[in-house]
Amino acid sequence: MKRFFKGFIMSMGMFCAIPIPYKTWDERCADLVIPFFPIVGLLIGALWYGAAQILLLAGLSNVMLAAFLMLFPYITTGFLHIDGFMDANDAILSRRPAEERLRILKDPHTGAFAVVSVLVLFVICFACTYEIVTDAFGTGKLRFFLCIPVISRSLVGSALLSLRVMPQSSYGSYFRENTKTVHKISLVLIGIIAVVAAFLLLGAKGLIAVAAMAVGFSLSMLYAYRQFGGVSGDLSGYALTVSEACALAALALI
């Protein structure tokens, strides 16, 4: 039990900006970091939904509420995944040869394509979140915020432990060491539980939003996989960000 708790704390420290008790990194628990990724997402989702309810009751304007809720998942993760989204777009949209794309992906400097892509993302996500909050009391769509981070992280974790890792990605290779089948199964089971929860919370609309997330994740991950010949931390953040944006778009449209 102590090992599982340490693995969870390590996963929190790795993927979340929420302050946690300090724990020394334990190599023996590194194989648990990715399996606990969706549980970290559950905590983020609970805080996201809780913040939405508090701000709704506080009477915040819809514009301010939408802006805060749109930024909330990025803030709680320390903009970790949005960084991968920007890096991946900078490389993919450059339309350069494969070796040059890899160089751009690892380049610490921010390129024009990264800036443009994140601006487009923020505009779309803000517009979708605004549509959601203006109808929040009538439809209960905000309840799906509980599920979004869990489902996206279950998808990312499954891909990272199953697909070929880029040779240049020490991140992906490190967390796959000592990975067992039970770790992959746990990610799938958590994802299934989250899908069932989405159905119980929103009915058919919840399943439509889940389907949008799955399609967005699959298309973005497949495209990035083909562009770079494998998965990495940056590409995982790219696909996660796309899938969560698809969730907001689906909720706004249904």
N, C-alpha and C positions, 0 to 999 in steps of 0.2 A: 504493500500500500504506500509506503514511504517513497518507493521508486516512482510510482504513478504520480504522486503529488509533486515530486521534484520535476518529472517530465512535463506536467501541466504548467508549473511555474516557469520552466525554461521556455515553453512554447509562448506563454504570456509575455515574457521578457523579449522574445524574438520578434513577435508579430503584433505587439500592442504597446501603445504609449501610456497606458494606465499604470500609475505607480503600483509596484508590488513589493513584497518583502524580498530583500536581497538573498540570493542563493548562489553559491559557487557553481559554475558550469561543470556538470558531471558527464564525461564522455560515455559512461555506461547507460545514461538515460537519453542519449541523443536520438536513438531510434524511436522514441515516443513523442518527439517534438511535432512531427507532421500528423500523426494520428490524433493529437490533441488540438490540432488547428481548428477543426469545426467547433470544438467546445469553447475555444477562445472567441469564435464567431458568435456563439450563443450568448456569451457575456456582452459582447458588443451590441448584438441585436436587442437584448433586454434593456441596456442603457439607452439605446436609440429610441426604442418605443417608450420607455419611461420619460425621456426628455421631451418627446413629442406630446405626451399627455400633460405633462406639467406646463409646457409652454402654451398648449391649447387652453388650459384652464386659466392661465395667467392673462389671456386675452391679447396675446401678441398679434400684430397684424399678419395677414397671410403672406405678404412679401418677406417680412423678417423671419417668419416661421419657416418658410420654404428655404430661404437662404441658410438658416442655421441647420435645418435637418439635412439639406443637401451636403453640407460640409462635415456633418457630424462623423460619419464613418471614416472620412479621411483624417480628421483630427485625432480620433481615438487610435488610429494605427500609425500616427506620426507621419502620414503621407507616404508610407512605405510602398504600398501597392501602386499608388499614382506615379511614383518615381519609375517603377518598372513599365507602366503604361507609356510614359513619356519617352523613356529610352527605346522601347520597342518601336514606337511609332516613328521616332527619329531615324531609326535604321531602316525600317520597312518602307517608309515613304520616300526615302532617298533614291530608291530604285537603282542602287549600285550593285556591282557584282558581289557574290557571296562573301568573299574575304573582306571587302570594304564594309559590308553590312555588319559583319561581326566586329570590326574595329569601331564602327560608330556605336554599336550596342554597348561596348565597354568604355567608350569615351566619357569621362566625367563631366565634360562640358555640355551645356544645354543648347541644342540646335533649334533652328526656326521651326522645323516640323514638329518638334516636341511641344513648343509653345502654342502653335496653332492647334494641335490635336487636343491639348488640355483645355484650351479656351472653348473649343467646340463641345467637348465633353461637359464642361461646366454649364454652358448655356443650355444644352439639351437636358441635363439632369435638373437644373433649376426650374426650367419650364415644366418638366414632368412632375417634380415635387410640388410645385405651385398648384398644378391641377389636382394632385392627390389631396393636399391639405384643404383646398376650397370645398372638397366634398367629403372631408374626413369624418364628420359626425354622421353623415347619412349612410355611408357604406362600410365604415370600419376598416378601410384599406390599410390604415396605419398598422394594424395588427400584423400585417405581412412583414413589417420591419423586423419582427422577431425571427423570421425564417431566412431572410435574404443572406445575412452573413454566414449562417450555418451551411446553407446549400452551396453558396459560391466556394466556400472553403473545403467542403466535401469534394466538390468537383476538382478543385486545384490539387488537393492532397492525393486523390486517386490518380490524376494524370501524372503528378510528379513521381509517384511510386511505381507507375506502370509503364510509362512511355520512355523512350530512349532519352538519356540526358546528354546535352551538348558536351563534347569533350572539354570545352573551355570552361564549363560551369563546375567550379568546386563546390558551390552551394548545393546543387542537385545531387552530386555524387556523395557528398558528406552525409546527408540525411538518409540516403538509401542504404548505407552500410548497416548490416545486421537487421535489415527489414524482413519481417516475416509475413506470411500469408494472412495471419490474423490481423495485422495492422491494416492491410488493404480491405479486409472484410469489415473491420470496424468503421472505416471511412464510408463504405457503402451503406452499412446499417444506419449510421447516423444520418446520412443523406436521405434514406428512405423514411426514417422517423420524421425528419423535417418536412418532407413532402406530404406525409399523412397529416402533420400538424397544419400545414398550409391549407389542405382541403377542409379540415375541421374548422379553421378560422374564417376562411373565405369561400368555401365550397368550390364550384367550378372555376370561379375567378382565380382562386389560389392556384389551381392546377394550370391554368393558362399562363399565369405569371411564372410558375416553375418551368413550364415548357419554353417560355421566352428566354429564361436564364440558361437552360440547357442548350438551346439552339445558339444563343449568343456566345456561350463559352466554347462549344464545340467548333463553331466556324472560326472564331478568333484563334483558338489553340491550334487547330489544324493548319490554318494559314501560316501562323508563326512557326509551327513545327516544320513546315515545308520550306519556309524561308531560311531557317537556321539549322535544320537537320537534327533537331532535338529540343528538349525543354530546358529551361533554366529558371532562376529566381525572377529575373526581369520579365520573362515571357509568362510566368505564372501570374505575376502581378498585372500584366497586360490583360490576360484572359479573365482574371477575377474582376477587374474594373469594368470590362465590357459586359460581363454577365450581370453585375449589379446594376449597371446602367440600363440593361434590357429589362430588368425587373421593374425599375421605376417607370420606364416607358410603357410596359404592359399594364401596370397599375393605373397609369394616367389615361390609358385608352379604353380600358374595359369598364 
